[in-house]
Amino acid sequence: MRIVDLSRELYHRTPSYPGHPPIIHGMWKTHEEAYAESRNVYGLASMFISMADHGGTHIDAPRHFGPNGISID
């Protein structure tokens, strides 16, 4: 079996389907901000990602293209 990597990098200028929102990502909380809130845990830095379900590499089920298509349910 041969595995082919079809993934692609997601970044703020990743093209999106017309009419769909862009990919947005950034820092939610730094180590310093997390520590200032908790005063005892210094390691909970966190980022966020917001994107449409059609962003990046994915495969659509046949139902996506019409009501008579096969679903994945």
C-alpha positions, 0 to 999 in steps of 0.5 A: 500500500502506498500512502500519499500525503494530500494535506496542505498548510493552513494559514491566514491566506489559504484560499477558500471557496467563494462565499466561505469565510477565510481561515482565522487563527491566532494566539488565544492565551499566552503562558504569561496570561494563563499564569496571571489568571491562575497564579499556579499553572504556568504552561497553558498557552492556547491558540485558536482556529476558525474555518469553514468545514470546506477549508483545507484538504477534505473529501465530500460525501456524495450527499453533498452534491444532491439530495439523492447522493449516498450519505455517510450516516 
